[in-house]
């Protein structure tokens, strides 16, 4: 099943990438492509740095969906920086170069061998990320006891999801979020069962924030999961009589590496935020015009976005007047809601799977508000966070759906729905490629 999912992800991701052509996506891809162009020459981009000529020429000839050429003229050597986003200044300094290394290391040979454009070749790195993500996701589901057919069905659902369509077929720093979410949850789950060492969390904690700050969301989930698991163990020990010292030793062995991993991840992120201003090349402060106060109403919105906001994220569906895309994605939202709510209602938190189920339910409500507060605390500003920032919880949500998929007929229905998602994704790519 895993081999089939990897093959499908490579074929589907590659096909969508080629079909929607080189038009630039509106979700930060101008920034990401600029970073990618500059990577080998300057290593990283700096605070206060302007966009390079390469990205301006790409925008001029290929356009940004749906905004057009942004005041640039195709074929001209002149660059109108003032018409570019943020008056011509990049906002990519917050990212380390590590993700963009993968884009160039994978994409440059593809460009050299196939003759595809640089942009398409770099974007094809996303198909590799998607294949790796599906591989780890399938391992997580299998190790948790999800039936094989359900593993295949949920893998297909993720490949065909709006989130995967957007994230893995354009250049996006979100490509790392789900694979880290699945990896960290898998290691934690296996460590709780005594099968793997929790010390594997430490290298993951080093890498996760180097790719993106939203990779830290899953650490909140595992902390809640471990607290609930500890309470469950203590309750069982109390019911069985005097507590076993072996259980206390196990808990200590688990919390030491987990605590260190969380501390390391947080320290690396804070350190990078302190390094960025030191590398600035000018005093320009970019105002994207999207900052807002973090109000109580915004906290409520964030809380309600945790379950479905990530996996259904695809700005492309807003580029058409048709209601069809929204109608196609509604069952995906209900599938995620049914997995989280249904599992929480059907399992006591003290059961074997209870801590993970209830930890996920709590995390889907609290993760985005917590991330919003963290970003405000670290940077002093806040902007409305999109639901995709909770993508690190997608593996846990799909795992809960897997717990509920006990009926073979229901699983086959999910496979059929996944086929519909895949078909729609290819059709959408053709539409985008021909329209822009």
KALIN-V427295 format. One record per residue. N is the residue number from 0. PSI is psi in whole degrees, -180 to 180 (NA if undefined). Layout:
n = (N;N)
psi = (PSI;PSI)
This chain:
n = (0;1;2;3;4;5;6;7;8;9;10;11;12;13;14;15;16;17;18;19;20;21;22;23;24;25;26;27;28;29;30;31;32;33;34;35;36;37;38;39;40;41;42;43;44;45;46;47;48;49;50;51;52;53;54;55;56;57;58;59;60;61;62;63;64;65;66;67;68;69;70;71;72;73;74;75;76;77;78;79;80;81;82;83;84;85;86;87;88;89;90;91;92;93;94;95;96;97;98;99;100;101;102;103;104;105;106;107;108;109;110;111;112;113;114;115;116;117;118;119;120;121;122;123;124;125;126;127;128;129;130;131;132;133;134;135;136;137;138;139;140;141;142;143;144;145;146;147;148;149;150;151;152;153;154;155;156;157;158;159;160;161;162;163;164;165;166;167;168;169;170;171;172;173;174;175;176;177;178;179;180;181;182;183;184;185;186;187;188;189;190;191;192;193;194;195;196;197;198;199;200;201;202;203;204;205;206;207;208;209;210;211;212;213;214;215;216;217;218;219;220;221;222;223;224;225;226;227;228;229;230;231;232;233;234;235;236;237;238;239;240;241;242;243;244;245;246;247;248;249;250;251;252;253;254;255;256;257;258;259;260;261;262;263;264;265;266;267;268;269;270;271;272;273;274;275;276;277;278;279;280;281;282;283;284;285;286;287;288;289;290;291;292;293;294;295;296;297;298;299;300;301;302;303;304;305;306;307;308;309;310;311;312;313;314;315;316;317;318;319;320;321;322;323;324;325;326;327;328;329;330;331;332;333;334;335;336;337;338;339;340;341;342;343;344;345;346;347;348;349;350;351;352;353;354;355;356;357;358;359;360;361;362;363;364;365;366;367;368;369;370;371;372;373;374;375;376;377;378;379;380;381;382;383;384;385;386;387;388;389;390;391;392;393;394;395;396;397;398;399;400;401;402;403;404;405;406;407;408;409;410;411;412;413;414;415;416;417;418;419;420;421;422;423;424;425;426;427;428;429;430;431;432;433;434;435)
psi = (-41;-42;-42;-42;-40;-44;-44;-41;-40;-44;-47;-48;-42;-42;-46;-42;-46;-39;-36;3;-166;2;140;134;153;-9;78;5;-26;-44;-45;-41;-39;-44;-44;-42;-41;-11;-56;-24;-40;0;-45;172;158;155;132;11;145;161;150;167;-34;-46;-34;-41;-36;-46;-40;-41;-28;-18;157;129;127;25;-5;-145;-1;41;7;153;121;131;-11;147;-12;139;125;83;-35;-26;-8;165;145;34;30;3;135;155;22;0;-18;-11;136;163;0;-41;-41;-24;-45;-36;-46;-40;-37;-44;-36;-47;-35;-44;-44;-37;-43;-23;4;160;158;-44;-49;-41;-44;-40;-28;-15;-27;-34;-35;-43;-41;-43;-45;-39;-45;-36;-46;-39;-43;-40;-42;-47;-43;-47;-23;-2;14;134;152;-47;-38;-36;-46;-44;-45;-32;-42;-40;-44;-44;-41;-3;153;-37;-46;-39;-46;-45;-40;4;-5;170;119;132;-9;-9;-26;-12;-49;-37;-36;-39;-44;-42;-47;-40;-39;-48;-43;-46;-43;-32;-40;-36;-4;15;-37;163;135;-13;-17;-18;-27;-51;-33;-36;-29;-44;-39;-55;-19;-23;-47;146;-32;-11;-13;-15;-40;-25;-33;-40;-47;-28;-45;-43;-46;-36;-47;-38;-40;-41;-38;-44;-44;-39;-40;-39;-39;-38;-30;-5;-157;141;145;129;-25;-37;-39;-41;-41;-42;-42;-41;-29;-45;-28;-54;-34;-47;-41;-41;-45;-43;-42;-46;-46;-41;-39;-42;-45;-41;-43;-40;-28;-29;-38;-49;-29;-24;3;146;-4;171;8;132;116;126;105;-7;22;2;139;163;151;89;170;-38;-38;-38;-41;-44;-43;-40;-35;-8;-6;-34;-50;-12;-33;-54;-21;9;120;99;-18;-28;-17;-2;12;150;-8;144;-7;-47;-44;-39;-37;-33;-13;-46;-31;-41;-46;-31;-44;-44;-43;-37;-47;-54;-44;-43;-42;-36;-26;-8;130;148;-18;-1;176;-42;-7;-49;-39;-42;-51;-31;-41;-43;-44;-42;-38;-27;-39;-19;-52;-43;-40;-40;-40;-44;-39;-44;-39;-40;-41;-33;-17;0;162;142;153;117;131;158;-25;-16;-11;17;-22;-16;-8;-43;-41;-40;-45;-33;-42;-36;-41;-36;-31;-20;77;-14;128;-38;-44;-38;-41;-36;-40;-39;-45;-41;-37;-39;-38;-43;-44;-43;-44;-39;-42;-41;-42;-39;-41;-42;-47;-44;-36;-21;-25;NA)
